[in-house]
């Protein structure tokens, strides 16, 4: 298998009895989670950075996968960690944040950290993709990576967007099922996710312990942005308490 970059492969770092499952976003790769993974691993946590099917390789491969593949993969990874570790926390970016919500709705996840998790998205054309996919195969954009770990596709299969929307709908309809401690991370300047998504998640879940970390200077992929250290500090404090 040919990866976009070695950093786009999945990874595992050993640690103690508590584990963090880190999930990247739609068209992204595990590279987007490596800074955060290193920070929490330095605190003694096991970290598993999962690569979702069809990601980190080619748009053509992503085109062959769907929401069931992505959800099945994270369920398998979560259950594998749960068999071996006392506690498992799920930290997801973007679509990975949606997947973290879905895991918490179905399983007894100890804590979750959905980061830039979409309930509502900025690009309203996305909602037309169930029709647009018949007219356009790929949507591409200029590569503008400003960080060595900002590794993902500079485009997307149009037919994959309805799969993302499907996961968003599934997560939103059962948010009340989530009762584990939750740290929501969202940037006001997110160009992809409407910031109100964080408030909807916060106000709907049943968790007694829930909070939002608002970012002022970051874009959507905030885990490789200028406030990544702020995210690390807050996540480490949240996991420790």
C-alpha positions in Angstrom: 0.0 0.0 0.0 1.4 3.4 -0.9 0.8 6.2 1.6 0.8 9.9 1.0 3.6 10.1 3.5 4.9 7.8 6.2 3.2 10.1 8.8 -0.1 9.2 7.2 0.1 5.6 8.5 -1.6 4.5 11.7 0.5 4.3 14.8 0.7 2.9 18.3 2.6 4.2 21.3 2.8 2.1 24.5 2.0 3.4 27.9 0.2 2.5 31.1 -3.3 1.2 31.9 -5.2 4.0 30.2 -5.5 4.4 26.5 -6.5 7.1 24.0 -7.9 6.2 20.6 -7.2 9.1 18.2 -9.4 9.4 15.1 -8.7 11.8 12.2 -11.2 13.5 9.9 -12.8 13.3 6.5 -10.0 13.2 3.8 -7.4 13.6 6.6 -4.9 11.2 8.0 -3.3 10.1 11.3 -0.7 12.8 10.8 -3.2 15.3 12.0 -3.2 13.6 15.4 0.5 13.0 16.0 1.2 16.2 17.9 -1.6 15.5 20.4 -0.7 11.8 20.5 2.9 12.6 21.5 1.7 15.0 24.2 -0.7 12.5 25.9 1.8 9.7 25.4 4.4 11.7 27.3 1.9 11.7 30.2 1.9 7.9 30.2 -1.2 7.1 28.1 -1.2 4.5 25.5 -2.1 6.1 22.2 -3.5 4.5 19.1 -3.8 6.6 16.0 -6.2 4.8 13.6 -6.2 5.3 9.8 -9.7 5.2 8.5 -10.3 3.0 5.4 -9.6 4.9 2.2 -7.6 7.6 3.9 -3.9 8.5 3.6 -3.5 6.8 0.3 -5.5 8.0 -2.7 -8.8 9.5 -3.6 -9.5 6.5 -5.7 -9.2 4.2 -2.7 -11.4 6.5 -0.6 -14.0 6.4 -3.2 -14.4 2.6 -2.6 -15.2 3.1 1.1 -18.2 4.3 3.0 -19.5 5.3 6.4 -20.0 1.7 7.5 -16.3 1.0 6.8 -15.2 4.0 8.9 -17.5 3.3 11.8 -16.7 -0.4 11.8 -13.0 0.3 11.9 -13.2 2.6 14.9 -15.5 0.2 16.7 -12.9 -2.6 16.2 -10.1 -0.4 17.4 -12.0 0.7 20.5 -13.1 -2.8 21.5 -9.5 -4.0 21.0 -8.2 -1.4 23.4 -11.0 -2.0 25.8 -10.0 -5.6 26.1 -6.5 -4.7 27.2 -6.8 -1.4 29.1 -8.6 -0.3 32.2 -9.9 2.9 30.7 -10.2 4.1 27.0 -10.7 7.6 25.9 -11.7 8.6 22.4 -10.3 11.8 20.9 -11.6 12.6 17.4 -11.0 15.4 14.9 -13.8 16.6 12.6 -15.5 13.4 11.2 -13.4 11.6 13.8 -15.2 13.7 16.4 -18.5 12.5 15.0 -17.2 9.0 15.3 -16.2 9.6 18.9 -19.8 10.7 19.6 -21.2 7.5 17.9 -18.9 5.3 20.0 -20.0 7.0 23.2 -23.7 6.6 22.2 -23.2 2.8 21.7 -20.5 1.8 24.2 -19.5 2.7 27.7 -16.6 5.0 26.7 -14.9 6.5 29.7 -14.3 10.0 28.2 -14.5 11.7 24.8 -12.9 14.7 23.2 -14.7 15.7 20.0 -12.6 18.3 18.2 -14.2 20.4 15.5 -17.0 17.8 15.2 -19.6 18.9 12.7 -23.3 19.0 13.5 -23.7 21.8 10.9 -21.2 22.6 8.2 -20.4 25.8 6.4 -20.6 24.6 2.8 -24.3 24.2 2.0 -23.5 22.6 -1.4 -22.5 19.5 0.6 -26.2 18.8 1.1 -26.6 18.6 -2.7 -23.9 15.9 -3.2 -26.4 13.0 -3.2 -27.3 14.4 -6.7 -24.0 16.1 -7.6 -22.1 12.8 -7.3 -23.7 11.7 -10.6 -22.2 14.7 -12.4 -18.8 15.1 -10.8 -16.4 12.4 -9.5 -13.9 14.4 -7.5 -13.8 17.9 -6.0 -10.2 19.2 -5.7 -8.7 22.2 -4.0 -5.1 23.7 -3.9 -2.8 22.1 -1.4 -2.1 24.7 1.3 -0.4 22.7 4.0 1.6 25.0 6.4 2.8 22.3 8.8 4.7 19.1 8.2 1.9 17.1 9.9 -0.9 18.6 7.8 -1.2 15.6 5.5 -4.4 14.8 3.8 -6.1 14.8 0.5 -6.3 18.0 -1.6 -9.7 16.9 -2.7 -12.5 14.5 -2.1 -14.7 12.0 -3.9 -18.1 13.7 -4.2 -19.8 10.4 -3.5 -18.1 10.3 -0.1 -19.8 13.5 1.2 -23.2 11.9 1.7 -21.5 9.2 3.8 -20.1 11.9 6.1 -23.6 13.5 6.3 -25.0 10.1 7.2 -22.7 9.8 10.2 -23.5 13.4 11.2 -27.3 12.6 11.2 -26.8 9.4 13.2 -24.7 11.1 15.8 -27.0 14.1 16.2 -30.2 12.0 16.7 -28.8 10.1 19.7 -26.7 12.8 21.4 -28.7 12.4 24.6 -27.4 8.9 25.0 -23.9 10.3 25.8 -23.3 10.6 29.6 -19.6 10.3 29.9 -17.3 13.2 30.6 -16.9 15.3 27.4 -14.4 18.0 26.4 -15.6 19.7 23.2 -13.0 21.7 21.3 -14.1 24.2 18.6 -12.6 27.2 16.8 -14.6 30.3 16.1 -12.7 30.6 12.8 -13.4 27.1 11.6 -13.9 27.4 7.8 -15.6 24.0 7.6 -17.8 23.5 10.7 -20.3 26.0 12.0 -19.2 26.8 15.5 -22.7 26.4 16.8 -22.1 22.7 16.4 -20.1 22.7 19.7 -23.0 24.3 21.5 -25.5 21.8 20.1 -23.4 18.9 21.3 -22.8 20.5 24.7 -26.4 21.4 25.3 -27.8 18.0 24.1 -25.6 15.4 25.6 -26.6 14.1 29.1 -23.1 14.3 30.6 -22.8 15.8 34.0 -19.3 16.8 33.2 -19.0 18.7 29.9 -17.2 21.8 28.7 -16.2 23.6 25.6 -12.7 24.8 24.8 -13.1 27.7 22.4 -10.2 28.6 20.1 -9.6 32.1 18.8 -6.8 31.7 16.2 -7.3 28.3 14.6 -8.8 26.9 11.5 -10.6 23.6 11.1 -7.6 21.3 11.5 -6.7 22.9 14.8 -4.6 20.0 16.0 -1.8 21.2 13.7 -2.6 24.9 14.1 -1.2 27.8 16.2 -3.2 26.8 19.3 -2.3 23.1 19.4 -0.4 23.5 22.7 -3.4 25.1 24.3 -5.4 22.0 23.2 -2.8 19.7 24.6 -2.8 21.3 28.0 -6.6 21.3 28.2 -6.9 17.7 27.0 -4.2 16.5 29.5 -5.9 18.2 32.4 -9.3 16.8 31.3 -8.0 13.2 31.1 -6.2 13.5 34.4 -9.2 14.6 36.4 
